[in-house]
């Protein structure tokens, strides 16, 4: 009977992978397969209990909903676009170095704008035409922006960071999201360095930069409005838009508060003690400051903030709930206990399962969230018994999923960049995949 249940669990995993590859809705797939497994194992209430349990996890709801609410406010006030324009204005025509600089710039902007697709749209609309006009082929222009969209792993509003922090907090009440980011930092920066090196080499091998060639002008026939403004070959910066520096600083307000509040040497200073607060409070304060600085209608900002909160619950927390139901189905089959017991005797496989599985799932599905959340829910909670720290294993899983997404041609961010560059998503993913894969290898073999 136990063997039959294990086969059911395996069939469930295969079904999830197949359905996600077919681009079926992630939440529907995870909940549906999880409930079916629970019913077949005569434990239907396990799936329902898991659903309601994850619905009300206060730590997750507060931080994630508030972060998305703040992101909606930034988009509504166009402060996110002001930040992008402020940071990209000094670039100009700096030749081949424009490629790695755009990757790094997108990476750090993604920390302030943690949505990969949202960040690629905000950054790409400005930088992809600039790169093409400066001699970078459209394929590499799109790839440079897409390659930087895993910077959100260092964002305090990242669902994975909040999820892992909440997990560790169960036995360490003083643990914060800032602590999680500290654990993630070495892996995230190492991955960035690897990606910068590999994408630069790729650009040289593929001859993706030609000095003096305006690829934007060559795309004139299929150009968008940005390209049309440059159809005469004029410099894109000939008529620069005026940048409101205060607007540009607004997306950074919560980050600065959390960094100061999470730094012991700073938060003990009398006039900085107020900065010691949670993610949700920092995001809410950031939205209030934005109202004052932009002189926006408080009613409209409030509506946008709550609209973002609703979107966060539906899209982000929804995936966490769905992953919990799927894991409940695997648990009902006895698969989780079987895997944990096996890994206790084969601990060397834990770090490979926690890195390469989320990575390849991210590549084939275009989203690293499902695999990362499922692995962290099922395995990372038992990290101590497997010889690992929960936060270290959990964040390795999270960044591996993000790297996999940044190598996928069907990821939303890749499709956005491809549309802006007017090329195939496959051509963009071909230029980012190697750097992402090597980054996962280094995390698995040398960091974790």
N, C-alpha and C positions, 0 to 999 in steps of 0.2 A: 504493500500500500504506500509506503514511504517513497519507494522508487517511482511509483506512478505519479505521486504528487510532485516529485522533483522534475519529472518529464513535463508535467503541466506548467511548472514555473519556467522551464526552458522554452516551451512553446509560447508562453506569454511574452517572454523577452524577445523572441524572434518576431512575434506579431507586432510588438511595439516598434521595433526597429524598422520592419517592413512598412508599417503604416506611416511612420514619420518620414521615411524616404519618399513615400507617395504624397507627402505634403499634407496629410490630414491634420486636423487641429490637434495640437500637442495635448491640451488639457482633456479633450474628449477621449483621445487614445489612452492616456494614462489612467484616467478614471474608469473608462469602460473595461479595459483589460484587467485592472485591479479588482473591480467588482465581480467580473466573471470568474476570476481565480478564487475569490472568497466564496462565491456561491458553489463552485465545483468542489471546494474543500469543505462544504457545509458550515461555513463560518461567515454568513452574509453580513452580520453586524460588525465584523472587524473593519470592513471597508468604510461603512457608514461612520463608525466611531473615529476612524482616522481622519475622515473628511471634517467632522465637527471639531476635532481636536486642533487641527491646523488652522481652522477658521478663526480661532480666538487667541492665537499666540500674540500677546500684547507687544512684546519686543519687536517682532517682525512687522506688525501692523503700523506701529508708531513711526519707526524709522523709515520704512520703505514708502508708506503713503505720504509722509511729510516730504520726503526727498522728491517724489514725483510731482507733488503739488508745487514745490519750489521750481522744478524744471518747467512746468507749464507757465508759471509766472514769468520766468526768464524768456520763454518763447513769445509770450503775449506782449511783453514790453520791448522785445527785440534786444534785450541786454546780451543775450547769448551771441547774436550776430555782431554786436558792437565789440565784444571781447575778441571774436575771431578777426574782425577787421583791424583792431588795434594791434594784435600780435602778428598779423600777416603783412601789414603795411611796410615794414622795413625791409622785406625780402627783396623786392625788385628783381632784377636780372643778375643772379649770382652764379649762373652756370650750373654745372653738374651737381654742385653741393645743394642745390634746391631740392633734390630728391630726398636725401637723408634728413634734411632740415624739416621738410614737410611731414615726414613720418614722425619725427620727434614732436613737432608742434601739434599734430593731430592727437598724439598720445597724451600729451599734457592737457590739451583742451578737453579730451574725453573724460578726464578726471572731474572737471567742472560740469561737463555735459555727458553724464554716464551712459546715455542711450547710444548704442553703436550706430544705428540707422540715423538717429537725430543728429549726432555729431558729424557723420559723413556728409549729411545734407548741408549742414551749416558751414562746415569747413570746405567741402568739395565745391560748393557753388562759387566760392571765392578763389580757391587755390588751384583747382583743376584747370580752369581757363588760363590762369597766370602761368602755370607750368607749361601748358601746351604752347602758349605764345612765346615762351622763353626757350623752346627747343626740345622739350621733353615729349616723347611720343605719348599719345592719348592713353595707351594701355598702361604705361608706367605712371602717368599722372594719376590715373584712377587707383592704381595699386599702391602708390605712396600714401594716399589718404586712407585707403582701406586697411593698410598694414598697421596704421596707428590706432585702430579702433578697439584695441584691447586694453587701453590705458584705464578704462573704467574699473579695472580690478583694484585700483588704489583709491576708488571713490568711497567715502563714508556712506554714501547712499546706495551702494551696490547691494543687491538682494543677497548675494552669496556672503559678503562680508558681515551683513547683519545676521544672517542665518547661522553662520559659524560662531559669531560672538554670542548669540543667544544660546547655542548649544553648550559652549564652554561655561557660560554664566551659571548654568545649572549647578555646578559644583565649585564655581569661583565667582561669587556675586560682584566682585569689584572689576571683573573683566569688561572691557569696552571695545567698541568697533575700532578705536584708534590702536588698541593692542593688536587686533587682527591685521590691520594695515601694516603695522610694524613687522609682523611675521611674514606678510606677503611681500614686503618691500624688496628683499634680496632677489626673489624669483622674478618679480615684475621688472626690475631694472636690468637684471641679467638677460631676460628675454628681449627687452628693448634693444640692448647693445647687440645681441646676436642678430636680431631682425635688421637693424641699421646696417650692419656689415654685409649680411647676405643680400639684402635688396640692392645695395650699392654695387656689389659684384655682379648681381643679376643684370642690372642696368648696363654695365660695361659689356657683359657677354652678349646680351641681346641688342646692343647698340641702340639703347633707348634714348640717348641724348645726342642731338646734333646741333652744334653751335650755329646760330644765325638762321635756323629754320623755324618758321612760324606754323606749327601744326594746327593752331586754331584757325588760321586763315584758310588752310587746306580743307578744313571741315565746314567751310562756309555754307555749302549747299544744304547741309543738314543741321546747321547750328541752331542753338537756342537763342534767346534774347541777349544773353551775355555775349555770345559769340558775334551776334549781329552788330552789336555796338562796336566791335573791333574788326568788322569785315574789311575796312579800308586799310588794315595793317597798322593802325595807330596803337600807341602804348595804352594798355589797360588802365594805367595809373595816371593818364594824362589829365583826367578830371576826377581826382579822388574825392570820395564822399567825406564830409566832415564827420569826425568821430567824437562822440561824447565819452570822454574818459571815465567819468563817474558811472555812466551806464555800463561801460565795459568792466568795471570793477565789481559790479553787483553779483555776478555768478561766483565770485571768489569769497564773498563775505562769510558764508557758512564754513568753507574750508579753512579760512584763517582763524575763525573762532574755535573750531575743533582742534586745529593744530596747536594753538596757544593753550587751550584748555587741557589738551592731552599731554603737554610738556611740563613735567614736574618743576623744572627750574623757572618756568614762566608763570604757571598758574598759582604759585605761592606768593607772587608779588601782589601787594594789597589791591592796587587798582585793576588787576587782571584776574582776580579770583572769580569774578562773575562769568568768565569764559568757560569754566568747568561745567559743562552741560552735555546733555545727550544729543544725538543726531537730530531727532525730531525738533527739539527746542531750537537748535542752531538754524535749521531750515526755516522754521516759522519766523525767527528773528530776522533772517535774511530777506524774507518776503516783506516784512514790515519796513525794513530799511529801504527796500526797493520802492515801496509806495511813496516814502518821503522824498527820495532822490529823484524819481521819475515824475513825481506829482501826478501819479495815475489815480483814476477813480477807485477808491477803496472797494466799492461794490463789485466792480469788474474784476479786480485782483482777487477778491475773496471767492468769486465764482470760479475763476481760473484755478485757484489753489485747490478748491474742493473737487473740481473736475479732474485735476491731476491725481488727487487722492483716490477718486473712484476708478480712474484708469489703472492706477497701481494695484488696487485690490483685484481688479478684473484680470489684468494681464500678468502681473508679476507674482503676487500672492496666490493667484489662481494656479500658477504652475507649481508652486510649493505645495498647495493643497492636493493637487492632482498627483504629484510625485509621492506624497504621503499615502494616498489611496493605493497606488501601484505597489509601493513597498509593503503595504498591509497585505495585499494579495500574495506577494512573494513569501511573506512571513507565514500566512495561512497554509501555504504549501510546505513550509518547513525549510524553504530554500535559504533564507537568511541565516538561520541557526546552522545549517549545513556548511554554508560558505564561511561563516565566522569560525567554526570549529576547524575547518580545513586550513584557513589562513593562520590560525594559531600555531599550526605545525609547519606551515610554509610561509613564514612572515616575509620572505624575500619577494614574494609575488604581490604583496600589498601595494608597494609604491608603483609597480608597473600597472596594476589594475586601476589605481587611482589617478594615473596620468594618461596612459595611452587609450584606455577605454573612453573617457570623456572627450579626449582629443578626436578620435576617429568618429565618435558619435556626432561631435560638432561639425565635422567635415561633411558627413553624409546627410545630416538633417538640416544644416544651416543654423543650428542653435545648440549651444553647449549647455543650456539651462536644464533641459530634461535629464540628461545623463548625470550632470553634476549634482543636481538636487537629489536624484534617486540614490546615487552612490553615497553622498553625505548622510542622507537619511538612514540608509541601510547599514553602511559599514563604518563610517567615520565616528558614529556615536559609540562604537566599540573599539576606538583607536587605542585606548590604554591597554586593553587586553591583547592587542596585536603588536605592541611595542612601539607605538607612535603617539605623538601628542595630537589631540583633536584639532587644534587650530592649524598646526603645520600640515597635517594630512588634508584637512578640509580646504585649505587655501591652495594647495597643490592641485587638488581636484578642480577647484574653481578656475584657476588660471589656465589649466589644460583645456577645459571646455571652451574658454574664451579664445584661446589660440586656435583651437579646431574651427571655431566659427570664422575666425579671421583668415582661414585657408579655404573656406567653402565658397564655391561659385553660386550657391543658392541662398546664401545669407542675405538678409535684407540690406545690410550696409554695402555689400558687394554690388547688389543690383542697383542701388542708388548711385554708387560711384560709376558703374558702367553706363548708366543713363546720362550722367553729366559729361562723361568722356566720350559718349557715343561709340562704345566698343562692346564686345561680347564679355559677359561676366567671367567666362572661362579664361580669357586672356589675362584678366586681372588676377584671378586666383592662382594661375600658373606662376605668377611673379611673387606671390606672397607665401605660397605653400611651403617651400623649402625652409625659409627662415622660421616659420611657425613650428615645423616638425623638429628642426634642430634645437629649438628652444625647449620643447617638451623633453627631448632626449637628455639635455643638460640638467633640467629640473629633476628628472627621474633618476639619473645615474649619479649626479654629483651634489644636488642640493637637498632633496628629500631624504 
